Amino acid sequence: MDMKHVDVGEFGEKEKRKRGCKLEKNPQKYRYMVRLNEAENKRFLSIYGQSGMKSMSHFIADCVLNKQNSNSE
């Protein structure tokens, strides 16, 4: 039996192999869902189309986090 692929450390433990994707420094793990009626969806798609952004999720995050709230007055 050939055990060359197993690297045994000083105390007999196996060293961990790095697998999978690298972990992000700031993972985006929170998700929210909204429901729109037909009129709201048409308006949303129109505004999204005018924005020129390629990602709908980035567009929504930009609208929610970077725009002034019009109801603040």
Residue frames as qw, qx, qy, qz and C-alpha x, y, z in Angstrom:
[[0.000, 0.889, 0.457, 0.000, 0.00, 0.00, 0.00],
 [0.444, 0.296, 0.014, 0.845, 1.46, 3.33, -1.10],
 [0.276, -0.809, -0.454, 0.251, 0.90, 6.12, 1.47],
 [0.447, 0.052, 0.090, 0.889, 2.88, 8.91, -0.21],
 [0.083, -0.605, -0.376, -0.697, -0.23, 11.08, -0.54],
 [0.571, -0.760, -0.306, -0.050, -0.72, 11.25, 3.25],
 [0.311, 0.571, -0.385, 0.655, 1.48, 13.81, 4.99],
 [0.693, -0.568, -0.425, 0.125, 1.91, 12.86, 8.63],
 [0.041, -0.891, 0.199, -0.406, 3.02, 15.65, 10.93],
 [0.134, 0.527, -0.710, 0.448, 5.42, 15.52, 13.85],
 [0.406, -0.157, 0.706, -0.558, 2.86, 13.97, 16.21],
 [0.212, 0.138, 0.959, 0.130, 1.21, 11.66, 13.69],
 [0.381, 0.633, 0.465, -0.487, -1.71, 13.92, 12.76],
 [0.510, 0.450, 0.533, 0.504, -2.65, 14.49, 9.14],
 [0.089, -0.278, 0.028, 0.956, -2.15, 17.99, 7.80],
 [0.445, 0.646, 0.488, -0.381, -5.31, 19.65, 6.53],
 [0.387, 0.181, 0.568, 0.703, -5.55, 20.03, 2.80],
 [0.203, 0.409, 0.086, -0.886, -6.92, 23.23, 1.36],
 [0.186, 0.332, 0.860, 0.341, -10.06, 22.41, -0.58],
 [0.091, 0.797, 0.595, -0.049, -12.91, 24.37, -2.09],
 [0.224, 0.807, 0.128, 0.531, -13.20, 28.08, -2.65],
 [0.339, 0.098, -0.424, 0.834, -11.31, 30.62, -0.59],
 [0.182, -0.708, -0.620, 0.285, -13.38, 32.20, 2.16],
 [0.161, 0.742, 0.182, 0.624, -14.45, 35.77, 1.54],
 [0.258, 0.072, -0.466, 0.843, -13.39, 38.47, 4.00],
 [0.328, 0.161, 0.323, -0.873, -16.90, 39.94, 4.05],
 [0.049, 0.212, 0.930, 0.295, -19.39, 37.25, 2.99],
 [0.425, -0.065, -0.096, -0.898, -22.84, 38.34, 1.85],
 [0.140, -0.105, -0.981, 0.082, -24.97, 35.91, 3.83],
 [0.244, 0.417, 0.570, -0.665, -28.12, 37.92, 4.57],
 [0.005, 0.210, 0.721, 0.661, -30.97, 37.64, 2.07],
 [0.313, 0.357, 0.437, -0.764, -34.31, 39.40, 1.85],
 [0.162, 0.322, 0.825, 0.436, -37.33, 38.84, -0.34],
 [0.281, 0.332, 0.182, -0.882, -39.97, 41.26, -1.60],
 [0.335, 0.435, 0.818, 0.175, -43.17, 40.63, -3.50],
 [0.106, 0.289, -0.149, -0.940, -44.43, 43.06, -6.13],
 [0.600, 0.524, 0.532, -0.286, -47.74, 43.26, -7.90],
 [0.665, 0.445, 0.438, 0.411, -47.86, 43.58, -11.70],
 [0.166, 0.957, 0.085, 0.224, -47.81, 47.39, -11.78],
 [0.448, -0.822, 0.332, 0.111, -44.94, 47.61, -9.28],
 [0.778, -0.106, 0.500, 0.365, -42.98, 44.98, -11.22],
 [0.544, 0.687, 0.301, 0.376, -43.36, 46.90, -14.50],
 [0.074, -0.982, 0.104, -0.140, -42.16, 50.09, -12.77],
 [0.661, -0.590, 0.422, 0.195, -39.24, 48.24, -11.16],
 [0.770, 0.168, 0.463, 0.406, -38.15, 46.67, -14.45],
 [0.355, 0.870, 0.166, 0.298, -38.37, 50.06, -16.17],
 [0.274, -0.923, 0.265, -0.044, -36.17, 51.72, -13.55],
 [0.764, -0.337, 0.487, 0.254, -33.75, 48.76, -13.61],
 [0.709, 0.477, 0.369, 0.365, -33.51, 48.95, -17.40],
 [0.171, 0.952, -0.003, 0.253, -32.72, 52.68, -17.25],
 [0.563, -0.766, 0.287, 0.118, -29.98, 52.10, -14.67],
 [0.576, 0.670, -0.468, -0.026, -27.79, 50.15, -17.10],
 [0.378, -0.520, 0.738, -0.204, -26.57, 47.85, -14.33],
 [0.500, 0.217, -0.792, -0.274, -25.95, 44.21, -15.29],
 [0.300, -0.134, -0.899, 0.289, -26.86, 42.66, -11.94],
 [0.412, -0.631, -0.393, -0.526, -30.38, 43.07, -10.58],
 [0.699, -0.544, -0.386, 0.257, -29.23, 42.26, -7.03],
 [0.469, -0.103, -0.086, 0.873, -26.54, 44.96, -7.16],
 [0.085, -0.448, -0.312, -0.834, -29.14, 47.41, -8.48],
 [0.572, -0.655, -0.436, -0.233, -31.51, 46.65, -5.60],
 [0.676, -0.420, -0.279, 0.538, -28.75, 46.94, -2.99],
 [0.312, 0.133, 0.080, 0.937, -27.62, 50.24, -4.52],
 [0.269, -0.567, -0.368, -0.686, -31.18, 51.62, -4.43],
 [0.670, -0.626, -0.398, -0.032, -31.78, 50.54, -0.85],
 [0.709, -0.442, -0.161, 0.526, -28.42, 51.48, 0.66],
 [0.451, -0.082, 0.144, 0.877, -27.14, 54.45, -1.38],
 [0.031, -0.546, -0.423, -0.723, -30.20, 56.52, -2.26],
 [0.132, -0.100, 0.416, -0.894, -31.75, 59.15, -0.02],
 [0.028, 0.441, 0.887, -0.135, -35.04, 58.05, 1.51],
 [0.063, -0.378, -0.343, -0.858, -37.76, 60.22, -0.05],
 [0.522, -0.640, -0.508, -0.243, -40.06, 59.66, 2.96],
 [0.561, -0.171, -0.448, 0.675, -37.64, 61.23, 5.46],
 [0.011, 0.303, -0.006, 0.953, -39.26, 64.68, 5.35]]
